[in-house]
Amino acid sequence: MSIKPLADRIVATKDAAIDKTASGILLGNAEEKSNTAVVVAVGPDVKSLKKADHIIYRDYSATEIKQAGTDYLIIKEEDVLAVIDK
């Protein structure tokens, strides 16, 4: 079963928390909340995002759901603050 967002909503999965830097230094607060995610589906009214975009979204703006053992976020397009170039 897939999730199909409506209107200007997107479905995304959270990025894994970063636990060490590129040079190998371990970070102590790896459990802190990360506001980055990967877009897996977009609604028909979404204009500036597409699948596989890495995004930064606003605190407390996402609806978290679990479907088939996977955690998803449903976010309004206006709550996306930036797209990360990777």
Buried (B, 14 or more C-beta within 10 A) or exposed (E): EEBEBEEBBBBBEBBEEEEEEEEEEEEEEEEEEEBBBBBBBBBEEBEEBEEEBBBBBEEEBBEEEEEEEEEBBBBBBEBBEEBEEE
